[in-house]
Amino acid sequence: LDKALVCVSYDTLCRRSETVAIRVADLHWADDGAGSVTIIRSKTDQTGEGAVKYLSHTTVEHLKAWLAWAQISEGPVFRGLNRWQQVLPGPLSGEGVTRSLRRVAQRTGLNVDRISGHSTRVGACQDLVAAGIDMPAIMQAGGWKAPERVARYSEQLLVKRGGMAQLAAMQRR
């Protein structure tokens, strides 16, 4: 569950409410091993026009493994587990997403106090900025209508690309 959830949340830059709303019917596998998911409704799409989000090869592998292990063929993709590791019938809660992200963070030695249900969205945005992806592509990936949120999420990274940083590099100082 955790691997698939983190990978899908990261690839799609989904909010936790969008992630838990994903259903098996929303998933689409490509011939090359990648995939996509249709996000039916989001904070910025209240009318339900939907948005298609990319899923990497790695994410598809983890997602297929989760679906097979959990024996999920329809309905909500992400579901909770009881204490006997049995899959529950309804969708995972938003708080369940946060708990999952914190479990992963704890296993990797990160400070879990700074982890929230939004962490993959913010982290993916920062990674896109750090990789030099252009603003329209980042905005499309995250579903942002304006660049302000991208700038806010990546302000520590963007300061290194600002005017003074560029001038200092030119002046070799």
C-alpha positions as CSV (number, residue, x, y, z in Angstrom):
1,L,0.0,0.0,0.0
2,D,2.6,2.5,1.1
3,K,4.8,2.2,-2.0
4,A,1.9,2.5,-4.4
5,L,0.3,5.4,-2.5
6,V,3.5,7.4,-2.3
7,C,4.4,6.8,-6.0
8,V,0.9,7.7,-7.2
9,S,0.7,10.8,-5.0
10,Y,4.2,11.9,-6.2
11,D,3.6,11.3,-9.9
12,T,0.2,13.0,-10.0
13,L,0.9,15.8,-7.5
14,C,-2.5,14.9,-6.1
15,R,-4.0,16.3,-2.9
16,R,-4.8,13.5,-0.5
17,S,-8.6,13.9,-1.1
18,E,-7.9,13.3,-4.8
19,T,-5.7,10.3,-4.2
20,V,-8.2,8.5,-2.0
21,A,-10.9,9.2,-4.6
22,I,-9.0,7.2,-7.4
23,R,-11.0,4.2,-8.5
24,V,-9.7,1.2,-10.6
25,A,-11.8,2.4,-13.5
26,D,-9.8,5.7,-13.5
27,L,-6.5,3.8,-14.2
28,H,-5.1,3.3,-17.7
29,W,-2.1,1.2,-18.6
30,A,0.1,2.1,-21.6
31,D,1.9,-0.5,-23.8
32,D,5.3,0.9,-22.8
33,G,4.7,0.1,-19.0
34,A,3.7,3.6,-18.0
35,G,0.2,4.6,-17.3
36,S,-2.2,7.4,-16.5
37,V,-5.0,8.1,-14.1
38,T,-8.0,10.3,-14.6
39,I,-8.6,12.6,-11.6
40,I,-12.4,13.1,-11.8
41,R,-12.7,16.0,-9.4
42,S,-10.3,18.3,-7.6
43,K,-10.2,21.5,-5.6
44,T,-9.6,23.4,-8.8
45,D,-12.1,21.3,-10.8
46,Q,-15.3,21.4,-8.9
47,T,-17.4,20.7,-12.1
48,G,-15.7,17.3,-12.6
49,E,-14.2,17.9,-16.0
50,G,-11.4,15.7,-15.0
51,A,-7.6,15.8,-15.6
52,V,-5.4,13.0,-16.8
53,K,-2.1,12.5,-14.9
54,Y,1.0,10.5,-15.8
55,L,2.1,7.4,-14.0
56,S,5.7,6.3,-14.4
57,H,6.8,2.7,-15.0
58,T,7.9,2.4,-11.4
59,T,4.6,3.7,-10.1
60,V,2.6,1.3,-12.4
61,E,4.7,-1.6,-11.1
62,H,3.9,-0.7,-7.4
63,L,0.3,0.0,-8.2
64,K,-0.2,-3.3,-10.0
65,A,1.5,-5.2,-7.2
66,W,-0.8,-3.5,-4.6
67,L,-3.9,-4.2,-6.6
68,A,-2.9,-7.9,-7.0
69,W,-1.9,-8.3,-3.4
70,A,-5.1,-6.6,-2.1
71,Q,-7.2,-8.4,-4.8
72,I,-8.8,-5.1,-5.9
73,S,-10.4,-5.2,-9.3
74,E,-13.0,-2.5,-8.9
75,G,-13.9,0.4,-6.7
76,P,-11.4,2.5,-4.6
77,V,-7.8,1.8,-5.4
78,F,-6.4,2.9,-2.0
79,R,-8.0,1.2,1.0
80,G,-7.1,0.7,4.6
81,L,-5.9,-2.5,6.2
82,N,-7.1,-3.8,9.6
83,R,-4.7,-5.1,12.2
84,W,-4.7,-8.5,10.6
85,Q,-3.6,-6.9,7.3
86,Q,-7.0,-7.6,5.7
87,V,-8.1,-5.0,3.1
88,L,-11.1,-2.9,4.2
89,P,-13.9,-2.3,1.6
90,G,-14.1,1.5,1.5
91,P,-11.6,4.1,0.4
92,L,-8.6,5.1,2.6
93,S,-9.2,8.2,4.6
94,G,-7.3,11.4,4.1
95,E,-5.7,10.8,7.5
96,G,-4.8,7.3,6.3
97,V,-2.7,8.9,3.5
98,T,-0.8,11.0,6.1
99,R,-0.2,7.9,8.2
100,S,1.1,6.0,5.1
101,L,3.5,8.9,4.2
102,R,4.7,9.1,7.8
103,R,5.4,5.3,7.8
104,V,7.5,5.7,4.7
105,A,9.3,8.7,6.1
106,Q,10.1,6.9,9.3
107,R,11.5,3.9,7.5
108,T,13.8,6.2,5.5
109,G,15.0,8.1,8.6
110,L,13.2,11.4,7.9
111,N,11.6,13.5,10.6
112,V,7.9,12.5,10.6
113,D,6.9,15.7,12.3
114,R,7.3,17.6,9.0
115,I,5.3,15.1,6.9
116,S,1.7,15.8,6.0
117,G,-0.7,14.6,3.4
118,H,0.6,17.4,1.2
119,S,4.2,16.4,1.3
120,T,4.4,14.5,-2.0
121,R,2.7,17.4,-3.8
122,V,5.2,19.9,-2.4
123,G,8.2,17.6,-2.9
124,A,7.3,16.8,-6.5
125,C,6.9,20.5,-7.2
126,Q,10.3,21.2,-5.7
127,D,11.8,18.3,-7.7
128,L,10.3,19.6,-10.9
129,V,11.7,23.1,-10.3
130,A,15.2,21.7,-9.3
131,A,15.2,19.6,-12.5
132,G,14.7,22.8,-14.5
133,I,11.2,21.9,-15.8
134,D,9.5,25.0,-17.3
135,M,6.7,26.7,-15.4
136,P,3.9,25.8,-17.7
137,A,4.7,22.1,-17.4
138,I,4.9,22.3,-13.6
139,M,1.6,24.1,-13.5
140,Q,0.0,21.5,-15.7
141,A,1.4,18.7,-13.6
142,G,0.1,20.2,-10.4
143,G,-3.1,21.6,-11.8
144,W,-2.2,25.1,-10.8
145,K,-3.8,28.0,-12.7
146,A,-1.2,30.6,-11.6
147,P,2.5,30.3,-10.8
148,E,2.2,31.7,-7.2
149,R,1.8,28.4,-5.5
150,V,4.7,26.8,-7.4
151,A,6.8,29.8,-6.4
152,R,5.8,29.4,-2.8
153,Y,6.5,25.7,-2.7
154,S,9.9,26.2,-4.3
155,E,11.0,29.5,-2.9
156,Q,14.2,28.1,-1.4
157,L,15.1,26.6,-4.7
158,L,14.1,29.6,-6.8
159,V,16.2,32.1,-4.7
160,K,19.3,30.3,-6.1
161,R,18.1,31.2,-9.6
162,G,17.1,34.8,-8.8
163,G,18.7,38.0,-10.2
164,M,21.3,38.3,-7.4
165,A,22.3,34.7,-7.7
166,Q,22.8,35.1,-11.4
167,L,24.7,38.3,-11.0
168,A,26.9,36.7,-8.3
169,A,27.7,33.8,-10.6
170,M,28.6,36.2,-13.5
171,Q,30.9,38.2,-11.1
172,R,32.3,34.9,-9.8
173,R,31.6,35.8,-6.2
